[in-house]
Amino acid sequence: MTKPLFIGKNRDMKNRLIIVENHMLIADELQILLTQSDNFTCDIAPDFEQMVELMAKENYDALIIDDIILKDADLSGYHNLAFPPAIVLADSDTEIDPIFQSYYLLEKPFRLNDLLDALDRMVTNVHWQFGPWYFHTNKNYLTINDRKTNLTEKESQILNYLCRAGGRTVKREKLLQDVWGYKSGIDTHTLETHIYRLRQKIEAGSQKPEYLLSDKQGYRLLHLKKTCAPEAINNNKIINAKINNKKSINLGAT
């Protein structure tokens, strides 16, 4: 039995992953197993180039990529791209190109719980930056110049949702539904009140919002950057957890 995995403050906000694997049977199995946890949506790319094409269209929380893909790809033209944290399925002596600033090495073959552990550490320990502000997805506060600004639970959930949207507009109805559980069609000023209070904290009294914007469709955050917490991701860290779990995925054969 695999462990339950709940990521972020709101279980309805699923993490979006790319599985980069040229063996479609393996990719399909991983996709099925991960989506069964009800915490992920998973897209599949058979090679590095198609992974980059997907990244141009969606904001992803993490990559799961086979080291064979990396060995076969020409990475020279991609060093200016900002890649999400990556779990590299690899042999223990594999060297990872510095194109990935944050990654785990997960040795093949691995157990499903090993992968879930790595994902848990990776996507729950994320710092978002917009302007001078830093927001940790598991903390109810913002930091600026090492000073904390406290957030309420709902303010933290709203920021978490907007950060995960990657700068795209999130409709008011979607925020009300997923953060508060309101059904569509309910008329409430709850969200507007929370947005107003967030702006009081984020925009430093500015009459014209610079980071938390609104329009007829909804709300979005600008100038977003995503980084992993240093304690969560260490370059060249090898995850090889010995977990008593019979479910194993053998990616050792090529």
Backbone torsions as a table, in degrees:
resi	resn	phi	psi	omega
1	MET	NA	126.7	180.0
2	THR	-80.3	154.6	-177.4
3	LYS	-74.4	149.7	173.5
4	PRO	-69.7	147.1	-177.7
5	LEU	-135.1	112.7	-180.0
6	PHE	-118.2	117.5	-171.0
7	ILE	-112.9	130.6	179.2
8	GLY	83.0	-179.7	-176.4
9	LYS	-78.1	-24.9	-173.3
10	ASN	-124.2	120.4	-175.8
11	ARG	-67.3	-16.7	-179.6
12	ASP	-77.9	-13.8	-177.5
13	MET	-92.0	92.4	-175.5
14	LYS	-74.1	149.0	175.8
15	ASN	-85.6	138.7	-176.7
16	ARG	-102.9	125.0	-176.5
17	LEU	-120.5	155.8	165.9
18	ILE	-115.0	128.6	171.6
19	ILE	-99.6	115.7	-177.7
20	VAL	-106.7	102.8	-171.6
21	GLU	-153.6	128.8	-178.1
22	ASN	-90.0	-4.2	171.0
23	HIS	-95.2	103.3	-171.5
24	MET	-64.8	-31.6	177.8
25	LEU	-63.8	-41.4	178.1
26	ILE	-67.8	-44.0	179.3
27	ALA	-60.5	-43.8	179.8
28	ASP	-63.7	-40.7	179.7
29	GLU	-64.7	-44.0	177.1
30	LEU	-61.1	-43.8	179.8
31	GLN	-59.9	-45.3	-179.7
32	ILE	-63.1	-46.8	-177.7
33	LEU	-64.3	-41.5	-177.6
34	LEU	-72.6	-39.6	179.9
35	THR	-72.0	-19.6	176.0
36	GLN	-67.0	-23.9	178.8
37	SER	-72.3	-11.1	177.9
38	ASP	66.1	19.1	178.8
39	ASN	-115.2	-6.3	-173.1
40	PHE	-132.9	150.6	158.8
41	THR	-116.7	137.7	-172.3
42	CYS	-126.4	125.1	169.3
43	ASP	-101.1	156.4	-177.6
44	ILE	-120.4	133.7	173.1
45	ALA	-125.1	131.5	-178.4
46	PRO	-81.0	-11.2	-180.0
47	ASP	-154.9	174.2	-174.7
48	PHE	-65.6	-41.4	-177.3
49	GLU	-62.5	-43.0	179.8
50	GLN	-70.6	-29.8	173.6
51	MET	-60.1	-45.1	179.9
52	VAL	-63.3	-38.2	177.8
53	GLU	-62.5	-41.0	177.4
54	LEU	-64.7	-40.2	-179.5
55	MET	-63.0	-28.1	179.2
56	ALA	-72.0	-18.7	-176.5
57	LYS	-103.6	-27.1	-174.9
58	GLU	-132.6	158.8	173.9
59	ASN	-99.2	117.7	-175.0
60	TYR	-107.2	146.9	179.4
61	ASP	-84.9	-28.3	-178.1
62	ALA	-164.3	159.9	173.6
63	LEU	-114.5	145.9	167.4
64	ILE	-120.9	113.4	-170.9
65	ILE	-133.5	135.3	177.2
66	ASP	-77.7	137.8	-178.2
67	ASP	-63.3	-21.5	177.2
68	ILE	-62.7	-36.9	177.5
69	ILE	-61.4	-44.3	-178.7
70	LEU	-65.5	-39.2	-178.9
71	LYS	-66.0	-31.0	-177.0
72	ASP	-88.5	-13.5	-172.9
73	ALA	-92.2	147.9	171.6
74	ASP	-90.5	105.9	-173.2
75	LEU	-92.9	0.8	-171.7
76	SER	-60.7	-30.7	-176.6
77	GLY	-93.6	9.3	-172.6
78	TYR	-120.2	9.6	-174.5
79	HIS	-73.8	-11.8	177.3
80	ASN	-92.3	-4.5	179.0
81	LEU	-81.6	149.6	175.9
82	ALA	-95.6	108.0	-178.7
83	PHE	-93.3	141.7	173.1
84	PRO	-67.9	166.4	177.0
85	PRO	-54.1	142.4	-174.4
86	ALA	-122.0	138.8	167.1
87	ILE	-102.1	114.0	-176.9
88	VAL	-98.9	118.7	177.6
89	LEU	-84.2	110.9	-166.0
90	ALA	-151.2	168.6	167.8
91	ASP	-77.0	158.4	-172.6
92	SER	-63.2	-26.2	-176.7
93	ASP	-97.8	13.2	-179.5
94	THR	-71.8	134.3	174.3
95	GLU	-98.1	131.2	-175.8
96	ILE	-98.3	130.9	178.0
97	ASP	-61.0	140.4	-179.6
98	PRO	-66.9	5.0	174.2
99	ILE	-59.1	-28.8	175.8
100	PHE	-97.8	115.9	179.8
101	GLN	-78.3	-28.2	-179.4
102	SER	-132.6	125.0	-179.0
103	TYR	-159.5	161.5	168.3
104	TYR	-117.2	142.7	166.1
105	LEU	-94.4	122.0	176.9
106	LEU	-113.5	111.5	-173.0
107	GLU	-69.0	141.0	176.5
108	LYS	-93.2	141.2	-8.2
109	PRO	-75.1	160.2	-177.5
110	PHE	-135.3	159.9	175.1
111	ARG	-90.5	154.8	-179.2
112	LEU	-59.6	-39.7	179.7
113	ASN	-63.9	-30.4	174.9
114	ASP	-60.6	-44.6	-179.6
115	LEU	-65.6	-43.0	179.3
116	LEU	-64.1	-38.7	176.7
117	ASP	-60.7	-45.6	-179.6
118	ALA	-63.6	-42.9	177.9
119	LEU	-63.9	-40.6	-179.6
120	ASP	-59.5	-46.8	179.8
121	ARG	-67.8	-35.5	-172.5
122	MET	-74.6	-52.8	-170.4
123	VAL	-91.6	-6.3	173.8
124	THR	-96.9	-6.5	180.0
125	ASN	-117.0	67.5	-175.3
126	VAL	-121.1	134.8	170.4
127	HIS	-102.6	134.3	171.6
128	TRP	-108.7	142.7	176.6
129	GLN	-123.6	132.8	169.5
130	PHE	-137.7	118.1	-173.2
131	GLY	61.9	-134.2	-179.9
132	PRO	-85.0	-1.6	-172.9
133	TRP	-92.4	143.8	173.5
134	TYR	-120.4	134.3	-179.2
135	PHE	-128.4	122.3	176.8
136	HIS	-95.4	129.5	-171.9
137	THR	-65.3	-18.5	-179.2
138	ASN	-105.5	9.1	-177.5
139	LYS	-123.5	143.8	179.3
140	ASN	-93.2	55.1	175.0
141	TYR	-161.3	161.0	171.0
142	LEU	-108.6	154.7	173.8
143	THR	-125.4	145.6	175.5
144	ILE	-146.9	120.4	-178.1
145	ASN	52.9	43.3	178.3
146	ASP	67.2	11.4	174.8
147	ARG	-105.0	140.1	-177.3
148	LYS	-96.0	141.0	169.1
149	THR	-120.9	114.0	-174.4
150	ASN	-69.9	146.8	176.5
151	LEU	-121.6	150.5	170.3
152	THR	-75.8	167.3	179.2
153	GLU	-57.7	-44.1	-178.9
154	LYS	-69.3	-38.4	177.1
155	GLU	-61.8	-40.9	177.5
156	SER	-63.5	-41.2	179.4
157	GLN	-65.2	-40.7	178.6
158	ILE	-62.8	-46.4	178.8
159	LEU	-62.2	-42.2	178.3
160	ASN	-57.9	-45.0	-178.6
161	TYR	-65.3	-45.0	-178.2
162	LEU	-68.2	-36.8	176.9
163	CYS	-62.9	-44.7	-177.9
164	ARG	-67.0	-19.8	176.2
165	ALA	-75.4	-10.1	173.8
166	GLY	64.6	34.0	179.4
167	GLY	92.5	-8.0	177.3
168	ARG	-80.6	154.0	-179.5
169	THR	-71.4	133.1	175.2
170	VAL	-107.4	124.5	-177.2
171	LYS	-65.2	147.6	179.0
172	ARG	-57.1	-42.2	-178.2
173	GLU	-62.2	-35.4	-179.8
174	LYS	-68.4	-42.0	178.0
175	LEU	-64.7	-43.5	179.2
176	LEU	-63.2	-39.2	-178.2
177	GLN	-70.7	-45.5	-171.2
178	ASP	-89.8	-25.5	178.8
179	VAL	-92.5	-39.9	-179.0
180	TRP	-104.8	-19.5	-177.1
181	GLY	83.0	15.7	178.3
182	TYR	-72.3	144.5	174.8
183	LYS	-81.8	159.2	-178.2
184	SER	-63.4	147.3	177.6
185	GLY	93.2	-7.3	-179.7
186	ILE	-79.9	129.9	-180.0
187	ASP	-93.8	116.1	-178.6
188	THR	-148.1	149.5	175.9
189	HIS	-101.2	9.5	-177.8
190	THR	-57.7	-49.7	-177.3
191	LEU	-63.0	-45.8	-178.8
192	GLU	-59.9	-36.8	178.7
193	THR	-64.6	-43.3	-179.9
194	HIS	-68.5	-38.2	177.3
195	ILE	-63.4	-41.3	178.5
196	TYR	-59.9	-44.4	-179.3
197	ARG	-68.4	-35.8	176.0
198	LEU	-63.7	-42.6	-179.9
199	ARG	-64.0	-35.5	178.1
200	GLN	-59.4	-32.6	-178.4
201	LYS	-87.1	-36.4	-171.8
202	ILE	-88.1	-40.7	-169.5
203	GLU	-89.1	0.7	174.6
204	ALA	53.5	42.2	175.2
205	GLY	78.9	6.1	-179.2
206	SER	-65.9	137.9	178.1
207	GLN	-74.3	-22.2	179.9
208	LYS	-118.0	110.1	-178.1
209	PRO	-56.7	135.6	-178.9
210	GLU	-107.1	-27.5	-175.0
211	TYR	-114.9	-45.1	-178.2
212	LEU	-103.1	99.5	-173.9
213	LEU	-103.8	155.6	177.0
214	SER	-134.6	152.9	172.7
215	ASP	-146.8	-166.5	-177.5
216	LYS	-65.2	-24.7	-177.3
217	GLN	-84.5	-36.5	-176.4
218	GLY	164.1	-138.4	-173.0
219	TYR	-130.9	153.7	176.3
220	ARG	-154.8	156.3	175.7
221	LEU	-104.8	138.6	178.3
222	LEU	-107.7	163.8	175.7
223	HIS	60.5	42.5	-177.1
224	LEU	-85.0	138.8	169.6
225	LYS	-132.9	146.8	-177.0
226	LYS	-122.7	128.3	176.0
227	THR	-137.8	155.0	177.4
228	CYS	-90.1	146.2	176.8
229	ALA	-61.9	137.4	-177.0
230	PRO	-58.0	-34.7	-178.6
231	GLU	-72.7	-14.7	-177.0
232	ALA	-91.9	-37.6	-174.4
233	ILE	-124.5	124.8	175.1
234	ASN	-126.4	127.4	178.7
235	ASN	-56.1	141.0	180.0
236	ASN	67.9	12.9	176.5
237	LYS	-75.6	132.3	-179.9
238	ILE	-106.3	122.8	176.9
239	ILE	-96.6	117.9	179.9
240	ASN	-143.0	53.9	-174.7
241	ALA	-64.7	138.5	177.2
242	LYS	-98.9	94.6	-175.6
243	ILE	-111.9	135.5	-179.2
244	ASN	-75.4	88.3	-176.1
245	ASN	-149.5	125.5	-174.9
246	LYS	-76.1	-19.4	-177.6
247	LYS	-75.6	115.7	-178.5
248	SER	-134.6	145.6	178.3
249	ILE	-114.8	120.5	-177.4
250	ASN	-96.6	103.7	176.3
251	LEU	-107.9	20.8	-177.3
252	GLY	-74.6	-31.6	-178.0
253	ALA	-83.3	145.2	179.4
254	THR	-117.2	NA	NA
